[in-house]
Amino acid sequence: MSGFGNILGYLSGYVNLPKYLGFFGNTQFKVLCVIAVLAMTITVGISCMTIQERDPRLEGTPPPQKGGVLSFFVELYRSMKRLPPQVRKVCAVQFFAWIGWFPFLFYITTYIGEIYVEPYFTENPHMSPKEIDATWERATRIGTFALLIFAFTNLAAAVVLPLLIAPGFEPPSPQPHTPLTPRAFTPTTPRSMTGSDYFAYTPQHSTSKLNLVEPNRWERIKNRMPSVQMSAFTLRRAWILSHLLFAGATFLTFFVHDTTTATVLVAFIGIPWALSNWAPFALIAAEISKREAIRRNEMPAPATAEGQALANGDDPAQGADQAGVILGIHNVAIAAPQVIATLVSSAIFKLLQKPRGTPGDDSVAWVLRFGGLAALVAAYLTTRIAEEGEEEEQL
């Protein structure tokens, strides 16, 4: 769904919108803003009208909040310290990966635009401001077209890669809970929002009365298709490869001197982008499901102190592995790099950027290469994430 949205968004940026939707505004940016507002209004409105939430009053009176904003950040820090080791490693990878991705997302259109305008500014370095604006308008449209191709590549990768990559942890089929096998909860985990409930796992073939959900059409089609998964091509290895591919693509900017080659390069980056939007969430979901399966006594606990504590219902993470808390900290690991990426990019622009309309400006290319260095750090940190067999030993 995100891939289809990217295609529609970049297509809107490529089309001359004021020509067709002039009643929304007289510039491309104004019309894009109106389209974005309408899309957000419709999708959020549908979500609010159709999604049913649990009633928080059923969980009793919440404890009083003390300390205000400072207390919130202190508790956030404590939750980060108590994260399960596997999730903590994923968040560390995301921190450096997004230091690399933000410059790409922010400036790739400008990068292709700089390549397009370079011969024009070299041929006529004394353009009037109006001529410079017209040249950059054409350049921006070419850069947006490259992102449109990037969106198609991303969508294709998002569909194909899950068919090739070996699946990670799959929780066992849920069994009825009897007095002999009580379901364990952490002291601070609401009973209606445990980890595996959040990432609802439904076996495809089950006769249990607890599960009457039939496989959907896509699942039935996939079950009839021959398997093309490669056992050695695990999700962790695919994620490592995606970081390396992205870093390699940014370093190839040293050899790109025309918009066609730049467009091909941007389209290629759609492959690692698909994995970046999928792999970390899949790894976190697998970790949450595994820990919850141990709590439910549906799978043996590893022979470690933490594993035995999980099996006894006494989670050493003390509630830090609630799905909501984990995804919230994961979002922090994604958002915080934006500040670092922006500060470093600003410093690079300060040192290398030339006045508008001047040829020889390759400042954006250096910003992208800085992102490639951060991606290499992310690739190294991804090697420290445990594989399926290793997770049980480290849990």
C-alpha positions in Angstrom: 0.0 0.0 0.0 2.9 2.3 0.7 4.3 1.5 -2.7 1.1 2.4 -4.5 0.9 5.6 -2.5 4.5 6.5 -3.5 3.6 6.0 -7.2 0.6 8.2 -6.9 2.5 10.9 -5.0 5.5 11.1 -7.3 3.2 10.9 -10.3 1.4 14.0 -8.9 4.8 15.7 -8.6 5.8 14.9 -12.2 2.5 16.1 -13.8 2.0 19.8 -14.5 -0.7 20.1 -11.8 -1.6 23.9 -12.2 -2.5 23.1 -15.8 -5.1 20.5 -14.8 -6.0 21.5 -11.2 -5.5 25.2 -11.3 -8.4 25.8 -8.9 -6.3 24.3 -6.1 -3.5 26.8 -6.7 -1.3 28.5 -9.3 1.9 26.7 -8.4 3.0 23.0 -8.4 3.7 23.2 -4.6 0.3 24.7 -3.7 -1.6 22.0 -5.6 0.6 19.2 -4.1 -0.2 20.6 -0.6 -3.9 20.5 -1.3 -3.7 16.9 -2.6 -1.7 15.9 0.5 -4.3 17.5 2.8 -7.2 15.7 0.9 -5.4 12.4 1.1 -4.7 12.7 4.8 -8.2 13.8 5.5 -9.8 10.9 3.6 -7.5 8.2 5.0 -7.5 9.4 8.6 -11.2 9.9 8.4 -11.8 6.3 7.2 -9.5 5.0 10.0 -11.3 7.0 12.7 -14.7 5.8 11.5 -13.9 2.1 11.0 -11.2 1.1 13.5 -12.5 -0.1 16.9 -10.3 0.5 19.9 -10.4 -1.1 23.4 -12.1 0.9 26.1 -9.3 2.1 28.5 -11.8 2.3 31.4 -11.9 -1.5 31.5 -8.4 -1.5 32.8 -9.2 0.7 35.9 -8.0 4.1 36.9 -4.5 4.9 35.4 -1.8 5.8 37.9 -1.3 9.6 38.4 1.4 11.2 36.2 4.2 12.8 38.1 7.0 15.0 37.0 5.6 16.3 33.8 7.7 16.4 30.6 11.0 15.6 32.4 9.5 12.4 33.9 8.3 11.3 30.5 11.9 11.5 29.1 13.3 9.7 32.1 10.8 6.9 31.7 11.5 6.7 28.0 15.3 6.3 28.8 14.5 3.6 31.3 12.4 1.8 28.7 15.2 2.0 26.2 17.6 0.4 28.7 15.2 -2.4 29.4 14.5 -3.3 25.7 15.0 -6.9 24.7 18.6 -7.2 23.3 17.4 -8.1 19.8 15.1 -5.1 19.6 17.8 -2.8 21.0 20.1 -3.9 18.2 17.4 -3.3 15.5 16.9 0.3 16.9 20.7 0.9 16.8 20.7 -0.2 13.1 17.8 2.0 12.3 19.5 5.0 13.9 22.4 4.9 11.5 20.4 3.7 8.6 18.1 6.7 8.7 21.1 9.1 9.0 21.8 7.8 5.5 18.2 7.7 4.2 17.1 11.2 5.2 19.6 13.0 2.9 18.5 10.8 0.0 14.8 11.5 0.6 15.4 15.2 1.1 17.8 16.1 -1.6 17.7 13.4 -4.4 15.5 15.6 -6.6 18.0 18.5 -6.2 20.9 16.1 -7.0 19.4 15.1 -10.3 18.4 18.7 -10.9 22.0 19.8 -10.4 23.1 17.3 -13.1 20.5 18.6 -15.5 21.3 22.4 -15.0 25.1 21.9 -15.1 25.5 22.2 -18.9 23.1 25.1 -19.1 24.9 27.1 -16.5 28.2 26.2 -18.0 27.1 27.5 -21.4 25.5 30.6 -20.0 26.8 31.5 -16.6 25.0 34.9 -16.7 21.4 33.8 -16.8 18.7 36.1 -15.5 16.8 35.1 -12.3 13.8 34.3 -14.5 15.8 32.0 -16.8 17.4 30.3 -13.8 13.9 29.6 -12.3 12.7 28.2 -15.6 15.7 25.9 -15.9 15.4 24.7 -12.3 11.6 24.0 -12.9 12.5 21.7 -15.7 15.2 20.1 -13.6 12.9 19.5 -10.7 10.4 17.8 -13.0 13.1 15.4 -14.2 14.1 14.7 -10.7 10.5 13.9 -9.8 10.3 11.5 -12.8 13.3 9.6 -11.4 11.5 9.3 -8.1 8.5 7.9 -9.9 10.6 5.2 -11.4 12.1 4.7 -8.0 8.5 4.1 -6.6 7.8 1.4 -9.3 11.1 -0.4 -8.4 10.2 -0.2 -4.7 6.8 -1.7 -5.3 8.2 -4.5 -7.4 10.8 -5.3 -4.7 8.2 -5.2 -2.0 6.2 -7.8 -3.8 9.1 -10.1 -4.9 11.5 -10.1 -2.0 9.2 -11.6 0.6 8.8 -14.6 -1.8 12.6 -15.1 -1.9 13.6 -14.5 1.6 13.4 -17.4 4.1 10.8 -16.8 6.8 11.9 -15.9 10.3 10.3 -17.0 13.6 6.7 -18.4 13.3 4.9 -18.8 16.6 3.3 -22.1 17.3 -0.4 -22.5 17.0 -2.1 -21.1 20.1 -3.4 -23.8 22.4 -6.3 -23.4 24.9 -5.0 -22.2 28.2 -5.8 -24.5 31.0 -5.1 -24.2 34.8 -2.0 -26.4 34.2 -0.6 -23.9 31.5 -1.6 -20.5 32.7 -1.0 -17.6 30.4 1.7 -15.3 31.8 1.6 -11.5 31.7 4.2 -9.0 32.7 3.0 -6.8 35.6 2.7 -3.7 33.4 1.4 -5.3 30.3 -2.4 -4.7 29.7 -4.1 -8.1 29.1 -5.7 -6.8 26.0 -2.5 -5.5 24.4 0.2 -8.1 24.7 2.9 -8.5 22.1 1.5 -11.3 20.0 -2.0 -9.9 20.2 -0.7 -6.7 18.6 0.9 -8.6 15.8 -2.1 -10.9 15.5 -0.8 -14.3 14.4 -3.3 -16.6 12.8 -2.4 -20.2 11.6 -3.5 -20.9 8.1 -4.8 -24.4 9.0 -6.3 -24.8 12.4 -9.3 -26.8 13.7 -9.2 -25.0 17.0 -12.4 -23.4 18.1 -10.4 -20.4 19.2 -9.5 -19.6 15.5 -12.2 -19.7 12.9 -10.4 -17.3 10.4 -10.0 -18.7 6.9 -7.0 -17.9 4.8 -7.5 -15.0 2.5 -7.3 -15.2 -1.2 -3.7 -14.1 -1.4 -2.7 -16.7 1.1 -4.5 -19.5 -0.8 -2.8 -18.4 -4.1 0.6 -18.3 -2.4 0.1 -21.8 -0.9 -0.5 -23.2 -4.4 2.6 -21.5 -5.8 5.9 -23.4 -5.9 8.2 -22.2 -3.2 11.1 -20.0 -4.4 12.5 -19.2 -1.0 16.3 -19.5 -0.5 17.1 -20.9 2.9 20.5 -19.1 3.0 18.9 -15.8 2.1 17.6 -14.8 5.6 16.0 -11.5 6.5 19.1 -10.3 8.4 21.4 -11.1 5.4 19.0 -9.3 3.1 19.0 -6.3 5.3 22.8 -6.2 5.5 22.9 -6.4 1.7 20.4 -3.6 1.4 22.6 -1.3 3.5 25.6 -2.2 1.3 23.7 -1.6 -1.9 22.5 1.8 -0.8 26.0 2.8 0.3 27.5 1.5 -3.0 24.8 3.5 -4.9 25.7 6.7 -3.1 29.5 6.3 -3.9 28.6 5.7 -7.6 27.7 9.4 -7.7 31.4 10.0 -8.4 30.8 8.5 -11.9 27.3 9.9 -12.7 27.3 12.9 -15.1 24.0 12.7 -16.9 20.3 12.5 -15.9 19.7 9.1 -17.5 22.4 7.4 -15.5 21.2 9.2 -12.4 17.6 8.1 -12.9 18.8 4.4 -13.3 20.8 4.8 -10.0 17.8 6.2 -8.2 15.5 3.5 -9.5 18.0 0.9 -8.2 17.9 2.4 -4.7 14.2 1.4 -4.7 15.3 -2.2 -3.8 17.1 -1.4 -0.6 14.4 1.1 0.3 11.8 -1.7 0.1 13.8 -3.8 2.6 14.3 -0.8 4.9 10.5 -0.4 5.1 10.0 -4.0 5.9 12.9 -5.8 7.5 13.1 -4.0 10.9 9.4 -4.3 11.5 9.5 -8.0 10.7 12.4 -8.6 13.0 10.7 -6.7 15.9 7.4 -8.6 15.3 9.2 -11.9 15.4 11.0 -11.0 18.7 7.7 -9.9 20.3 5.9 -13.1 19.1 8.7 -15.3 20.4 8.8 -13.8 23.8 5.0 -14.0 24.1 5.1 -17.6 23.0 7.5 -18.4 25.8 5.3 -16.6 28.3 2.3 -18.7 27.1 4.4 -21.8 27.6 3.9 -22.7 23.9 7.6 -23.1 23.2 10.5 -24.0 25.4 12.4 -21.2 27.0 16.2 -20.9 26.3 18.5 -22.1 29.1 19.3 -18.5 30.3 18.2 -16.6 33.3 16.1 -14.2 31.1 14.5 -17.2 29.3 13.5 -18.9 32.5 12.1 -15.6 33.9 10.0 -15.2 30.8 8.6 -18.7 31.1 7.7 -18.0 34.8 5.9 -14.8 33.8 8.5 -12.5 35.4 9.8 -10.5 32.5 13.3 -9.0 33.1 12.3 -6.2 30.6 9.6 -5.1 33.1 7.1 -4.2 30.5 9.5 -2.7 28.0 8.6 -5.3 25.4 5.0 -4.2 25.1 4.3 -3.8 21.4 3.3 -0.1 21.8 6.4 0.8 23.8 8.7 -1.0 21.5 7.3 0.6 18.3 7.3 4.0 20.0 11.1 3.7 20.8 11.6 2.3 17.3 10.0 5.5 16.0 12.4 7.6 18.1 15.3 5.7 16.6 14.0 6.7 13.1 13.1 10.3 13.9 16.2 11.3 15.9 18.6 10.8 13.0 16.8 13.5 11.1 18.3 16.1 13.3 21.9 14.7 12.8 21.4 14.3 9.1 20.1 17.9 8.8 23.0 19.4 10.8 25.7 17.6 8.9 24.0 18.4 5.5 23.8 22.0 6.5 27.6 22.0 7.3 28.4 20.4 4.0 26.2 22.9 2.1 27.9 25.7 4.0 31.3 24.5 2.9 30.6 23.4 -0.7 27.5 25.0 -2.1 27.9 27.6 -4.8 25.6 30.6 -5.5 22.4 29.7 -7.5 23.0 29.6 -11.2 26.8 28.9 -10.8 28.1 25.7 -12.5 30.1 23.1 -10.7 28.0 22.7 -7.6 28.2 19.1 -6.4 27.4 19.8 -2.7 24.3 17.5 -2.8 26.4 14.6 -4.1 28.7 14.9 -1.1 25.6 14.9 1.2 24.5 11.6 -0.3 28.0 10.1 0.1 27.9 11.1 3.8 24.6 9.1 3.9 26.4 6.2 2.4 29.0 6.2 5.2 26.2 6.0 7.7 24.7 3.1 5.8 28.0 1.2 6.1 27.8 1.6 9.9 24.3 0.3 9.8 25.4 -2.7 7.8 28.1 -3.5 10.4 25.6 -3.2 13.3 23.1 -5.5 11.4 25.7 -8.3 11.5 25.3 -8.2 15.3 21.6 -9.1 15.1 21.2 -12.8 15.9 19.9 -15.2 13.3 17.0 -17.5 14.1 19.1 -20.3 15.7 21.2 -17.8 17.7 18.3 -15.9 19.0 17.3 -18.7 21.4 20.7 -18.6 23.0 20.7 -14.8 23.4 17.1 -14.2 24.4 
